[in-house]
Amino acid sequence: MLPEDGATIDRSLPVKPEYHVVPNSAHFAFIAPCSAEETKALPEICADVGAFNRVAFHKERDAAVLAFFRKHLVGK
C-alpha cells in the first residue's frame, strides 16, 4: 500500500530530508535558463517575474547538488 501524503512518507524515511524554499520562484523557474530565441517564443515558460534570477539560481543550485553528490556518492 502506498502512503497517502508527504507527511506519511516523511515519517517512514530513515533520515530526515532537507527542504529548500526558493524565494520569488515560480513553477517554470526550475527549468534551465532559456536562450534568447526560446524566451521570445515561449515567454510564459522562460520569463521570470520580480527579482528572481534564473541563471544565478541554477548556478548556485547546480553547485550545491554537485557538492552533495561528491560528498555522499564518490567512492561508494
Backbone bond lengths (Angstrom), bond angles and torsions (degrees), N, CA, C in turn:
res aa  C-N    CA-C-N  psi(-1)  N-CA   C-N-CA  omega(-1)  CA-C   N-CA-C  phi
1 M - - - 1.451 - - 1.530 109.13 -
2 L 1.295 117.44 134.25 1.459 121.72 -179.13 1.524 110.87 -86.14
3 P 1.335 116.77 146.97 1.476 119.74 175.47 1.520 110.80 -60.57
4 E 1.327 115.74 150.05 1.461 120.38 -177.19 1.524 113.84 -85.40
5 D 1.330 117.52 -23.78 1.460 118.87 -176.74 1.521 111.03 -152.50
6 G 1.325 115.39 171.89 1.460 121.30 -178.76 1.514 113.59 -61.83
7 A 1.332 118.06 -34.40 1.468 120.41 179.94 1.519 110.41 -63.75
8 T 1.318 117.34 -37.58 1.462 120.95 177.64 1.521 110.31 -65.36
9 I 1.310 116.53 -41.68 1.462 120.61 177.67 1.526 109.29 -62.38
10 D 1.333 117.60 -46.57 1.468 121.65 178.52 1.520 111.72 -52.22
11 R 1.307 116.92 -47.34 1.469 120.86 -177.11 1.520 112.02 -66.24
12 S 1.320 118.05 -25.06 1.459 120.51 -176.80 1.530 113.71 -90.26
13 L 1.324 117.96 -8.26 1.461 120.62 -179.43 1.526 110.95 -80.18
14 P 1.329 117.00 142.46 1.464 119.48 -179.76 1.531 113.66 -72.38
15 V 1.320 117.36 -22.88 1.463 122.89 179.65 1.521 108.00 -127.27
16 K 1.325 116.49 136.99 1.468 119.86 179.36 1.528 109.54 -68.41
17 P 1.350 117.05 123.80 1.471 119.44 -179.07 1.524 111.66 -73.71
18 E 1.319 115.16 158.90 1.458 121.43 174.19 1.528 108.29 -94.25
19 Y 1.319 115.86 144.06 1.455 121.20 175.00 1.518 107.28 -122.83
20 H 1.312 115.65 138.91 1.458 120.82 179.09 1.527 109.09 -125.90
21 V 1.306 116.01 124.45 1.456 121.76 175.98 1.524 107.53 -95.83
22 V 1.302 116.75 132.19 1.463 121.37 -178.40 1.529 107.70 -105.21
23 P 1.335 117.22 103.94 1.465 120.83 -177.82 1.529 112.37 -58.82
24 N 1.309 115.27 143.00 1.474 123.67 175.75 1.519 114.52 65.91
25 S 1.331 118.20 7.34 1.462 119.33 -179.65 1.527 110.32 -85.14
26 A 1.315 114.78 158.44 1.461 121.91 174.61 1.529 107.37 -126.59
27 H 1.300 116.52 178.35 1.466 121.76 -172.85 1.533 113.17 -51.46
28 F 1.312 117.67 -50.47 1.461 120.48 -174.37 1.521 113.66 -81.22
29 A 1.317 118.53 -2.76 1.467 121.34 179.03 1.519 112.01 -62.36
30 F 1.325 117.42 -20.45 1.452 121.12 -176.75 1.525 112.85 -88.10
31 I 1.321 116.11 -2.76 1.462 121.07 171.96 1.526 107.02 -83.66
32 A 1.308 116.45 146.76 1.469 120.68 -179.66 1.526 110.88 -53.20
33 P 1.332 116.02 151.60 1.474 119.41 177.84 1.527 111.20 -55.55
34 C 1.311 115.20 144.00 1.466 122.10 -178.12 1.518 111.43 -89.64
35 S 1.310 114.77 154.01 1.464 120.01 172.01 1.525 108.07 -73.86
36 A 1.329 116.40 170.55 1.469 120.69 178.04 1.527 110.44 -60.64
37 E 1.328 116.95 -39.46 1.462 121.03 179.75 1.526 111.13 -65.95
38 E 1.333 116.49 -42.81 1.470 120.51 178.56 1.526 111.00 -64.55
39 T 1.329 116.61 -40.91 1.463 120.78 179.57 1.525 110.80 -61.37
40 K 1.328 116.45 -39.64 1.463 120.52 179.08 1.532 110.92 -69.10
41 A 1.323 116.77 -41.22 1.462 121.22 -176.66 1.533 112.99 -78.64
42 L 1.332 116.73 -31.31 1.472 121.24 -174.10 1.522 111.99 -131.63
43 P 1.325 117.97 60.27 1.464 119.43 -176.01 1.533 113.66 -60.84
44 E 1.327 117.96 -29.46 1.459 120.44 -179.57 1.531 112.12 -68.02
45 I 1.305 117.31 -21.47 1.463 121.99 178.31 1.524 111.35 -100.48
46 C 1.311 116.77 -35.93 1.462 121.25 -171.01 1.524 115.32 -93.89
47 A 1.316 118.37 -23.88 1.457 120.81 -176.18 1.519 110.27 -90.18
48 D 1.322 116.32 126.42 1.460 121.66 177.85 1.520 108.95 -97.12
49 V 1.308 115.88 152.62 1.458 120.98 -178.21 1.528 110.72 -98.90
50 G 1.311 114.98 155.12 1.461 120.62 174.29 1.520 113.56 63.78
51 A 1.312 113.87 -143.03 1.463 121.06 -173.41 1.524 113.57 -88.38
52 F 1.326 118.42 3.99 1.464 120.05 -177.56 1.518 110.38 -68.53
53 N 1.350 115.44 132.65 1.459 122.19 179.59 1.521 107.67 -115.30
54 R 1.320 116.50 99.47 1.468 121.41 -175.55 1.524 112.26 -61.45
55 V 1.312 117.63 -41.29 1.466 120.64 -179.28 1.535 110.29 -62.61
56 A 1.316 117.37 -48.40 1.471 120.89 179.23 1.522 110.94 -63.70
57 F 1.335 116.91 -42.16 1.461 120.21 178.90 1.523 111.10 -58.80
58 H 1.322 117.57 -48.53 1.468 120.44 -178.29 1.523 111.63 -65.75
59 K 1.304 117.24 -37.15 1.468 120.07 178.10 1.528 110.03 -61.79
60 E 1.322 116.81 -47.20 1.477 121.12 -179.63 1.522 111.50 -68.26
61 R 1.325 117.11 -44.77 1.459 121.15 -178.82 1.529 111.31 -64.70
62 D 1.322 117.34 -43.42 1.462 120.75 179.76 1.525 111.06 -62.28
63 A 1.324 117.02 -40.55 1.464 120.65 177.97 1.528 110.84 -65.01
64 A 1.322 117.53 -39.72 1.466 121.11 179.24 1.529 111.28 -67.16
65 V 1.321 117.09 -40.93 1.465 120.78 178.42 1.521 110.04 -65.01
66 L 1.305 117.04 -44.39 1.464 120.89 178.79 1.526 110.77 -61.51
67 A 1.319 117.79 -43.36 1.468 121.16 178.09 1.527 110.66 -62.23
68 F 1.322 117.32 -40.73 1.465 121.24 177.94 1.521 110.58 -60.66
69 F 1.331 117.42 -49.02 1.457 120.65 -179.50 1.524 111.65 -63.42
70 R 1.313 117.00 -40.74 1.462 119.46 178.07 1.518 111.33 -62.70
71 K 1.321 116.97 -39.19 1.456 121.46 -179.48 1.531 111.98 -69.64
72 H 1.335 116.49 -41.05 1.459 119.92 -170.55 1.521 115.03 -102.42
73 L 1.322 118.75 -16.90 1.464 119.46 -174.81 1.511 115.78 -118.01
74 V 1.318 118.36 -24.84 1.456 120.29 -176.88 1.523 109.67 -65.30
75 G 1.317 115.82 129.89 1.455 120.96 177.61 1.521 114.38 82.01
76 K 1.321 117.38 9.71 1.475 119.71 179.78 1.498 110.62 -109.14
